[in-house]
Amino acid sequence: MGPAKHMTSILMGAETQDSEGKPFVLVVPDISVYEPAMSDSLIPVGRLIEAGFMVNHKISSQANKDAFSLKAFPLYFGIITTPDGKTIIVM
């Protein structure tokens, strides 16, 4: 916990990669929040789910169990599946 922050609403596309390691830009539905002093922006998971994405949060120690190599995906924290089911984005 820390001091409260005022964050700006933005339309966002997040540079990611799919399960095959190919670059993929995730266009986030609705709005995200951004604060220039923070290293990351916040993507509204609820909005992704409402838009038909499947979000499966994991911890990095589960990567091998999920058939993902930590060498290939050292920051593995789960997957996001696009609404059409054709693309799996590795978090």
N, C-alpha and C positions, 0 to 999 in steps of 0.2 A: 504494500500500500504506500502511497505517496500523495503529494499534493494534487488537488483536482486540476485537470487540464481542460482548456477550451479547445476543441478540435473542429476543423473545418470539414464540411461535407463535400465530397468530390465524386465525380464519375471516374471509375478506375478500370484499367486493364492491368493484370498482374502477369509479369513474365514468369513462366513456369516451364516445366518439361513433362512430357507424357511418360508412360511406363516404359517406352522404348528409348527414352533419352532424347527424343526430338523436341525442339523448342515449341512451346504452345503458349499463346496469349489468352489468359482467362479473362474475358470481359465480364466484370462483376455486375450483376443486375442491380438496379436501384442505385444507392449511394454507399460509399465507404467513408471512413473518416481519416483525416490526415493531420499530422502535427509535424512541422519542419524539424523540430528539435529531437524527434523520436526516430529511431532507426527503422521502424516498420510502420506500415499503415494497417488499419483494422478492416478486415473483410467481414461483412455481416453474414455469418453462416446461415442464420435463419432465412435470409433473403435468397441465398443459394438453394436451400431446400425448397422454399416456396416456388422457385423457378424450375424445379424438377431435377436439380443436381442431387447426387447422393454423396454425403460427406461422411467419411469414416476416419475418425481421429485414432491414432495409435501412439505408442512410444517407440523410440528408435530401437530398443532391444527386440521389438517384434518384427523388424524388417525381414530377417531371414525366414521367420515363420510365414510371413506373407509373400515369400518368394522374391524379395527385393534385396539386393546386395548393398550393404552399408558402404562398400567401396564405390559403387556406382551412385548411390544416393545417401551420402554421409549425414544429411540432415533430415532423414526420413521421419515423418510424423503422421503418416496415413495417406489416404487417397481421396480424390474427388472424382466422381464419374459424371460425365456430361449427360444432360437429359436424354440424348439420343442413344446413350450407352456405348458409343463408338470410341470415346477417348477416356483414358484413365490418367488423371493428373496426379503426380506424386508430390506430396507436401513435404 
